[in-house]
Amino acid sequence: MFVDETTIEVTAGRGGDGVTSFHREKYRPRGGPDGGNGGRGGDVVLVAEPGIATLVEYHFHPHQRAQKGRHGQGSNRQGGAGDDLLLPVPVGTLVRDEQGTLLVDLAWPGARFVAAKGGRGGRGNTVLTVGRRVAHFHEKGEPGRRRRLTLELRLLADAGLVGFPNAGKSSIVGFASAAKPRVADYPFTTLEPVLGVVRAGAYDYVLADVPGLIPGAAAGKGLGHRFLRHVTRSAVLVHVLDLAPLEPGRDPEADLAALAAELAAYDPELAARPALVAANKLDLPEGRASLPDAEAAAARRGLSCYGVSAATGEGMQALLYAIGEAVAAARAAQAEAEGPVQGGGQGQAQTPSRRRRDQLAAV
């Protein structure tokens, strides 16, 4: 089961209590206070793990609680700290509070975020004794913080396939990689995202197949938001056109316009993202006849168009090489825009994104 959004309630551990205790020893009837402090409660920490692909664990177990701190004891024995609770989440998880404010983007392996801080342990009467005034009391441990958080997964893919249902996106990913998405001749076969690793010559990149898009997706219609959130991280968008649609009244010009409109409505930045067009189903006679229309529609928008057949493999190598080149160019432009910043360790330059990652890791 694929779950890409869920709400969890995290509770950090309560701090252990201090203790009121007095030293007792033969010939020392008034030995003085020796009550130890309580240990701190455990933190709740979210950790981005590459081996985790879904939030399903927290969908079924939304309440997560860290361990309490141990109580102090006599003879100045300190209570042990509660164990931190580490919650593995997929790389690319966004964490929001109850107001919807973004707290952190766990966008790289090993990224950590302290979701709830453990309570401080209470002090024993040894610490609370001041001068000649003996404390006959101790402090209780503080409660751990409790928070309600929303976890939202956005896939980390170099290129994202966008298109209407049944356009052949899953077939393209299946042909290009070792991924095995579900393929069938009816709409909305793909109900959850699939990632495929593609190697085309010198280019290695991750290609994302996500649920199909329909008009109104930006407003949540169909699988709208579930589809659109997963292409926001893609450096390159590939518009997959169905050259032989089953629905009447559809053509490459209308489909491409609808795709562009939905992307712009969801996030205007997506409309400016590097893109190209894959016109699929050349293996069908009606599909090959529609290819000139698709090329003309792409040219009017300044996009390169590649006629392909995911069923027979025709044109696929040229498409995959073109995607690889576009991804490499987009990543290079992104790195140049960020630019080097002084302060990297061991003489290395540090990019703003890396600096931001270090800041977030320390939260």
N, C-alpha and C positions, 0 to 999 in steps of 0.2 A: 504494500500500500504506500503510495507516494503522498506525503503531506508537506506542503510548502508554506503553510502559515498556521500558527497555533498560539494560544495564550497560556502562559504558565504563571504560577504563584510560587515565588521562592522565599524561603524564610531562613535567615542565617541563625547560627547557634547562639543560644543564650550563654552569657558568661557565668562561670562558676562562682559560688558564694565564697567570701572570705570566712574565717572561723575565729571565734573567741576561745582562746586557750591560754593556760598558764603553766609554766614549767613546774614540774613536780619531781623532786629528787630528795633523797634522804639527807638530812641536815640542812636542807635549803627549803624551808617551808614557804618562803615568799620568793619564788624563783623568777617572777616577772612574766610578762606576756610573751607567748611564742606562737600565736595564731598565724598561719600562712595565708597568702592571697589565693583567690580563685583564678582558674585559667580562662583565657579568652574563648569566646565561641568561634566555631568554624565559619569561614566565609563560603558563599555560593559563587562559583566561578564558571563562566561560560568559556569553553575552549574550542576553537575551530579545528576540526580533525578532517584530514583529506579522505579518510575511509568511511565517513558518514555521508549519506546521500539524501536523507530525508529527515523530517522532524516528527516522524510517526511515534517515536518513543514518548515524546512529551504531549502528544495528542491524547494518548491513553493514560499517561501518568503526569498530569499537569501540576501536581503539588510536590515540591522538592524542598527538603529541609536538611540543613547541615547539622553536624553534631554539636552538642552542648559542651561547654568547658567543664572540667572537673572542679569540685569544691576543694578549698584549701584544707589543710590538716594541722594538727599540733606539731610541735618541734620545728616550727618554721618551714613546714613542707608545703611547697607551692602546688596548686592544682594544675594538672596537664591541660594544654590547649585542646579544644575540639578539632577534629579533622575537618579540613576544607572539603566541600562537596564540589567535585569537578564534573560539569555537565558538558559532554561532547556535542557539538552542533556542526552542521555542514559548513564548509568554507563558502563564504558568500552570504552568511546570515546577517540580517539587520535586526537590531534590538531597539524596540520602542517602549516608552512608558505608557501609562494609562491615558495621557493626553495626546498620544500619537507622536510625541517628540522623539526624533532619532537620537539614541544615546551612543551607539557605536555601530560600526560596520566591520564585521569580522571577515574581511575580504582576503586574508592570506593564511596559509597553514600555520598553526601554532598561536594565532592571535588569541589574547585572553581579555576577559572583561569581568571585573568583580561586580556581580549583579546585586549582591547583598553582603554588607559587612557584618562580621560577628560582633556580639556584645562584649564589652570590656569586663574582665573579671573583677569581683569585689575585693576590697582590701581586708586583710586580717587585722586583729587588734595589735599585732606587733608594729605595723606601719602606722597605725592610727594613734599609737602612744607618743605623746609629745612631751619632752623634758621629764619632769617627775610626775606628770599626770598620766595615770595608767588608764587605758581604754578598756572598758568592760563591754565592748560592743564590736561589731564588724559590719561590713557593707555587703549588700546583696549584689549579685552579678547583674549587669545590664542586659535587657532583651536584645536579641539580634534583629536586624532590620528585615522588614517584610515588604515585598514589592510584587506588583502584578505587571508582567511584561508581555509584550507581543513579539514573537519571533517570526521573521519573514525571510524566506529563502529566495535569493535571486541567483540564478545559475551564472557561473563564471565560464563563459565561452568566448572564443575569439571571433566566431562568426555565427550569426543567428539566422535561421531560415524563417521567413515570414510569408504567409500565403493563405488562401482560402482553404477550407477543409477539402480533402481529397485531391489536392493539387499535386501530390507526390513528394512532399517533404520527407516523409519517413523512408520512402524508397531511395531518395538521394543519400540520406545518412547511411542506410543499410548498404548501398553500393560502395560508398566511399570509405567505410570503416568496418570494424568488427562488431559494431553495435547491432542489435537485433530488435529494432522497434517493430511493433505490431503493424502489419500492412493489410488492408482490405479495401474493397471497392465500395465504400460508403462513407459518408461524412463523419467527422469526429472519431475516427479510429484511434487517433492519438489523444489520450486523456491526461497524459503526464509527460513532462519533458524527458528527452533522451539525449545524452551526450555521446558523440563519437569522435575518436581521435583519428585525424587524417594525416597521412604522409604523402605529399605530392612533390617529388624531387627533393629540393633542399628545404622545402617548407613543411613544418609540422604545426598543426593547429587543432583546436577543439571546435567542432561543429555542433550546434544545438538544434534539435528538432523539437518544436513546442506545439501545443494545441493550435488548431486552425483558427484563423481570424474571420470574423463576419462583420458587416456594417453595424456600428453601435458598440463595438468591443470596448472602445475607450470609456464608455459610460457603464461598462460592466455587463453588457449583453453577451449571452452565450458563455464562453469561457474567457471573456475579455481580459479582466485584470490578471487572471492566472497566466494567460498568454503573454501579455505585454510586459509584465514585470521581469520576465526572464530574458528579454532582449535588451534591457537597459544597460547591461554591462558589456554587450558585444561590441567589438571594435568595428565590425563590418556587418551590414545587413544584406541578405540575399533575398530578393523578392522572387518567389516562386510562382510563376503564372501557369495556369492550367489551360493548355491549348485546345483541349477537347472537353469542356465542362458539360456536365449533364443538365444543369439548370438552363432554361431558355433565357435569352436576353443578355447573357454575359459575353464579354469579349475582352481581349487584353487591355485595351485602353481603359475601360470601365473598372476592371479589376485593379490595375496599377494605380488608378486615381483613388480608389477606395482604400487600398493599403496605405498610400501616402497620407490620406486624410485621417485615418485612424491613428497612425503613428504620431502625427503632428498634434492631434487632439489629446493624446495621452501624455506626451512629453515633447514640446517643440524641439528639443535638442536632438531627438531621434530623427526628425525630418532632415537634419543637416548631417547625419552620420554617413560616412562612406558606404556606398551601396552599389550593387549590380543586379542584373536580372537573369534568372534562369527560366527559360521557357520550356516547360516539360511536356512530354508525351509526343515526341516526334515519331514514335513507332506507329502512331495511328494516322491514317490518311487525312482526316479532318484536322489533326494537330499540325501536320506538316504544312497544310494549306494556310493555317493561321499564323505561322511563324513570321511572315513579313509584317503583319499587323503588330505583333509583339515587338519586333525590332524597331518599327516606326514609333510606337508608344514610348519605348525606352529612350530612343534618340531625342524625342521632344523634351525629355527630362535630363538629358545629359548623362544617361546611364549606359554602360556596356550591356549588351544582351547576348546570351549564349543559349542556342538551341540544343536541348539535350533529350535523351530518353533514359530515364533511370531503369527502365525494364530491359533494354538491350545494351546500355552502356554508351550509346552514340553521343558524342560531344562531352562526355563526363570528364575526361582527362583535361580538356581545355578549361572547363569550368573550375575544376579543383585547383589547377595551377593559378587561375585568375584570382580565386579567393585567397590563396596563399600569398600572392603578391600584394593584394589589397590589405590583408592583415598585417604583413610585414611593414608596409608603408604607413599604416595607421598607427602601429605601435612605435615606429621611429618618430613620427610626428608628435606623438604624445610625450615621448621621452625628451624630445627637443624643447617642447613647450614647457615642461616642468623645469628643465635646466638643472645644472649642478649647484649645490649649496654647500658652503664650507661647514665643517663640523663633523664629517664622517670619521669613523674610527680608523686608526692605523693608516692615516694618509689618504683614505678613500673619500671621494666626493659623496655627499649625501643629497639625494633628491628630496623635494618637498614631500612627495608621497611617502618616502621612507621615514622622513622625520615625523610625519603625521602618524605613521604606524607605531613608531617608538613611543609617541605621546599617548596613544590609545592603549598600548600594551601596559603602560604604567598606571592606568586608571584603576 
